[in-house]
Each structure stands twice: as structure tokens, then as C-alpha cells.
Amino acid sequence: MKNLSRRSFLASSLRASLFGAYALNGAALNGAAASQSGARSIPWSNWSGGQLCQPAGRIDVSDEEELVRFLKTSSGPIRPIGSGHSFSALVPTDGHLVVIDQLGGILDYDSDTLQTTIGAGSRLGDLGAQLDAIGQGMLNLPDIDRQTLAGATATGTHGTGLSLQCLSAYITELRLITANGDVMDIDASDGDLFDAVRVNVGALGVVSRIRMQNRAAYRLKKREWVAPTEDMLTNFDELAASHRHFEIFPLVYSDYSLVLAIDEVDESKAEAEEAVAEGEEIALSDLRELGDNPTPLERLTRNNALVANTQATESVDVSHKILTNVRNNRFNEMEYSVPIEAGAECVREILKTIYDRAIDVAFPLEYRYVSGDDPWLSMAYGAEPHATISIHRTASEDYSPYFDIIEPIFWKYGGRPHWGKLHNLTHRELIQLYPRFKDFMEIRESLDPTGRMLNKHLRTLFDVR
Ligand SMILES: Cc1cc2nc3c(=O)[nH]c(=O)nc-3n(C[C@H](O)[C@H](O)[C@H](O)COP(=O)(O)OP(=O)(O)OC[C@H]3O[C@@H](n4cnc5c(N)ncnc54)[C@H](O)[C@@H]3O)c2cc1C
């Protein structure tokens, strides 16, 4: 066995090696940029490579006027795309892809209300420094920052935090350009329309700008360590309530989880604690170094020995750097939210099922809490917070055998799917899970009666033939 010191099994490096980064995705996006006016047909693929299509062309608009002109003067199916970081089939089309990469950056801001209008094609990662420069920070961020603001909000992308909502819930106004080119500025005074459009799965039109409620720029301290999964699940409510962000990555075939707690720190303290330990990397293969067909018990023993008694790591930085990571290993993902009362039991059942059925998977689960909110299609819609649970499989492997076994467990606990992640639900189940799903379907139909914005996947979700 490789000489792997316990010290080297540092929390940050485990995360970095189990998940992954971005060498390939640029290619797909550069392809989009290269194809003006749909002249050449370049294949499109999402980040994981699990979704592919051969669109008729890509329209890379340089401003809102060009976007309006295109929508008014063209016909046929279209799909707006962000950075291709959704795992589900939201984008694939044989029509045209609409790229809004050039509609980015800060358009205006208010230092009193801490609201900022942002070009919807901005990458979250680019926004971090831009907001910092005007003394603002986003209230929360997801695990990574490669998504566009439009793409992230369209799917209800969320971070971690019992008192923190998904990104869409912090939208105060947005501009929607409908399939026939009508320009609509929508805010809370528009009532139902506002609640529908903040998580829109790209089915209501193309969003060109978004006004976000931010807060004053802030610094965060992250602490990562390894702890028994059962202890963490038992005490999760308390832990989640006592940290701004708290989540665990339950390791499969192990009694342990990687634990992550993030809290705000004041500037002076932060300086003193900057740049604490960096870990060496442990490769995913280390969790698989048992030769062919290890038994579940062999895996458990090996993984427990590998992770027990490891040291914690700490780091302090500006919020956007602490909250997001780089994912180097490509994977596919399924994520559901369940009521927090059901969260721990759901995680236990998934871990037990993996063990009992000897499913060959090394990726950990991810378990976090998100505050309740009001965009209709948010997976945390409602007054109460929700627990979200993710499962992952390396992109080069077929995810179906694993995901097909686990998905019914999510259903059993009343799970709602993340729109950007893999799931097998149709409008029949979704109407039961999302109280305003039917209302969303009606608004969709009124804004796009011919279904120009739909692809095969969305037709299934919204029962459109
Ligand atoms: C490594 C990784 C980590 C992730 N971590 C998290 C996480 O921590 N939390 C979480 O909740 N999710 C997470 N996700 C999921 C991700 O945030 C969502 O799938 C998000 O939608 C991706 O944004 P995107 O810019 O790539 O959009 P795309 O995937 O390109 O598109 C997503 C949807 O947005 C629509 N869309 C894009 N642009 C527009 C526009 N201008 N107008 C209207 N609709 C538009 C598209 O049509 C599509 O329906 C992760 C994904 C990956 C690959």
C-alpha cells in the first residue's frame, strides 16, 4: 500500500481529489462563440459529457438588441445555454443554442441597498472579484463558480446554510426576453410571474440581466475535518444552526464523513489566520486500492483506517474564494431535497443500500441544509428549510445502475429533484411535489404558446406533446 500519512488526508485535498475541474469544458463554449449566426453546426456537450447534441447552430449575441432582433426575426426551437454545468437534459436541441456570454459584468449598483444589476451571462467566478471591488459579496454561492448567473438561477442552484436561500431567491428584478422577442422587466410587483421566473429552467424566455440582493463584502473561515457520520447526522440540526454554512460528505463504505463548517470572521482576525495548512492530495484510486472485487467489509475496513484520526484544516479568505472549489474529476450527479426531518434517515438508507448491494462506487454523498424560499420551482419551496442529498458517479462510468437503485429512496422521503441534476420524474410526479407546478405550466404556455423554448426533456416535464 502506498505510504499515505494520516496527516496527508487533509479534508480540503480529499474534496479536491474526489471532485474535479475544467480543462475540457472551455472547448464546448469556445465552439459556441466561434459559430456566429448558426453558420456551422458544432456539437455541444455538457461538463460531464453525459449530455450531447448537434444543434442547428449557435447564436452568440453581443447585446440585448441583437438578442431581441434574433428572437423577433427567426423561428424554430431554441435553447439558451450557460456554461453547460447541468447534468440533466435541459439544453440538448436540434434547434439553435442561444449564447449570452457577452452579456456580462456589473451594469449598475446601489451601495445603500447593496443591490446590483448584473449581465446574466456573467460567470459566478468572475463576479466575485467584481463585486468585491464595489464592496459587495453574494449572500451565498454553490460548490463551484463556473456557472453563469442565468444558468445557476434558472435551475435553483443553492449553496449550504440553514438560514441561506438558493441564489434565485436573492433576485430582486430580472429582464426576460420572450421567445417572440418581447422585453419584460419583472420584479416582486409582478406577483406570480416573479415567483415563476426566478427558477425558470430556461423555459420562459432568455434572461439577459438580473438584479441581485447582495450584502457588504465579507470574509469567511473554513474548517474541514473528518468525523463519524452517525455523530454528524444525529447532531446535524444543532451544527447547522451554529455555523453560517455546515455540510458533510458521507464517505461510502466508511463510518466517517468529511465535515465542512464555514463562518464569518472579522477582517483583523482573518489576516492573522490566513493561509493555514494545505494538504497533499489523496487520489480517488486510493479508496479503490483493494484489487478486484473487494467485499463491502474489506472496503469499509480499508476506508475507515484511511480516514480515522486525521487532522483538521482551516483557511480564511474573501467569501467567494472560501465558498467555491475547483472540481478536477468529472462526474454525473443526482440531487434531491427532502424535508429536514427526513434527511438523516434518507442518508442512512442510501449508505446502507450501497453497502448491502455492494454498489461499486467511491464518490461520497453530499448532505446540506437550505433555507425555505418562494420561487415556485425551487427545491426548497415553502416556509421550512430542506435537506439536500447528492450522489455522484465518475463521468466515464455508466451512472444508471447506481442512480436507478438510489432514486426510489429519494422518492420514498418525498424528494424534489434539482433541475440541473439527473432525475427520472415527469409532470405527473412533479405536480405532487411542487405545489405551484401547474401554475408554472400555465405561465410557460402563456409566454411561449408554440413551445419554441422546449426540448424533449422539457416537454416531458411540462406535458407538452
Ligand atoms: C461540478 C458541479 C458542481 C455543482 N455544484 C452545485 C451546487 O453546489 N449547488 C447547486 O445547486 N448546483 C450545483 N451544480 C449544478 C449547477 O449549478 C446547475 O446545473 C446550473 O444550472 C449550471 O449553470 P450553467 O451556467 O452551466 O447553465 P446550463 O447548465 O448551461 O443551463 C442550465 C439551465 O439554464 C438555462 N439558461 C441558461 N442561460 C439562460 C438564460 N440566459 N436565460 C434563460 N435560461 C437560461 C438553460 O436553458 C438550462 O435550462 C453543480 C454542477 C457541477 C457540474
The ligand as an ORCA input file, in Angstrom:
! r2SCAN-3c Opt
* xyz 0 1
  C     -19.127     20.419    -10.644
  C     -20.515     20.952    -10.405
  C     -20.841     21.430     -9.150
  C     -22.133     21.912     -8.907
  N     -22.430     22.379     -7.669
  C     -23.687     22.796     -7.392
  C     -24.045     23.253     -6.102
  O     -23.219     23.342     -5.196
  N     -25.340     23.601     -5.883
  C     -26.292     23.517     -6.852
  O     -27.451     23.820     -6.572
  N     -25.972     23.131     -8.108
  C     -24.700     22.773     -8.390
  N     -24.376     22.374     -9.669
  C     -25.411     22.461    -10.712
  C     -25.322     23.787    -11.481
  O     -25.220     24.886    -10.605
  C     -26.584     23.983    -12.318
  O     -26.823     22.878    -13.120
  C     -26.538     25.277    -13.140
  O     -27.761     25.417    -13.812
  C     -25.437     25.313    -14.180
  O     -25.346     26.616    -14.705
  P     -24.838     26.855    -16.189
  O     -24.471     28.279    -16.343
  O     -23.816     25.846    -16.546
  O     -26.173     26.607    -17.012
  P     -26.503     25.479    -18.102
  O     -26.264     24.150    -17.493
  O     -25.826     25.784    -19.382
  O     -28.085     25.721    -18.262
  C     -28.917     25.436    -17.176
  C     -30.328     25.938    -17.471
  O     -30.322     27.346    -17.504
  C     -30.942     27.800    -18.693
  N     -30.333     29.069    -19.073
  C     -29.026     29.335    -19.243
  N     -28.878     30.628    -19.605
  C     -30.123     31.170    -19.643
  C     -30.636     32.464    -19.950
  N     -29.837     33.475    -20.274
  N     -31.965     32.649    -19.893
  C     -32.807     31.646    -19.549
  N     -32.370     30.401    -19.256
  C     -31.049     30.183    -19.300
  C     -30.678     26.703    -19.695
  O     -31.589     26.756    -20.774
  C     -30.869     25.481    -18.833
  O     -32.226     25.186    -18.726
  C     -23.100     21.913     -9.956
  C     -22.749     21.444    -11.233
  C     -21.468     20.975    -11.454
  C     -21.093     20.478    -12.825
*
